Each structure stands twice: as C-alpha cells, then as structure tokens.
Amino acid sequence: MKKLEIFTMLFFLVVFVSCSSDSAEDDGPITPPNTDVTYSKNVKPIIDGRCINCHNNPPVNSAPMPLVSYNNVKDAVTDRNLIARIEDGSMPPTGSDLTSTQIKTIKDWETGGFKE
C-alpha cells in the first residue's frame, strides 16, 4: 500500500512540474513590423551587398532575373517567393545566409507597402 501512495505522489508531482503555459507571454514580446522601411534606404543596400553578384543585369551564374531596381526586387518578393527562399537558405546559394535582421527588413518592407 505504501508503494502505491509513493507512486501516486510521484506521478502527480511529475505531471504538476511538467505542465506549462502556452500563453504568448512565454514567447517574449512581439515586435511589430517597422513600416518605415524603404527600398532605397534599407532594402537596396542588402540586395547590393548580398545578391547583386549574380542578380545583376544581365544575371550571371544561372540567376533567373536581375535584382537591380525597385521593380525587380518588388516583383521577386511578390511573384517569385524571394522571402521564403532567403528564409530557407536556398538564397544566396553560396556564402553565408542573410541575417535574421536583414530578412526582417525585407519582410517589413513588404508589410509596410513596398515604400520606395
């Protein structure tokens, strides 16, 4: 009988300790998008520094399109899944991936309405 009581107490202790809250507070503060991001000030420097070697005009290294203008980059985001490709690491295919800050900047640009 004593073993059953100890087992029961241990069971409830493990269940109690392993319970967690699924509230949003556990994930830390949610950072709202920066809607002041512009192509010329924020996005173009990222593209020029990380993408333009292949996505020039004309593109090289089998790049499918240039990313030399506002319209090129906007089209790549809206029609060519650019954000997903940089998030999954398939772009750029060589060198280091874009940082989370660079990716967030491009996403914020999209969320903010693609300001020039």
C-alpha positions, 0 to 999 in steps of 0.5 A: 500500500505504501508503494502505491501512495509513493507512486501516486505522489510521484506521478502527480508531482511529475505531471504538476512540474511538467505542465506549462503555459502556452500563453504568448507571454512565454514567447517574449514580446512581439515586435511589430513590423517597422513600416518605415522601411524603404527600398532605397534606404534599407532594402537596396543596400542588402540586395547590393551587398548580398545578391547583386553578384549574380542578380545583376543585369544581365544575371550571371551564374544561372540567376533567373532575373536581375535584382537591380531596381525597385521593380525587380526586387518588388516583383521577386518578393511578390511573384517569385517567393524571394522571402521564403527562399532567403528564409530557407537558405536556398538564397544566396546559394553560396556564402553565408545566409542573410541575417535574421535582421536583414530578412526582417527588413525585407519582410517589413518592407513588404508589410509596410507597402513596398515604400520606395 
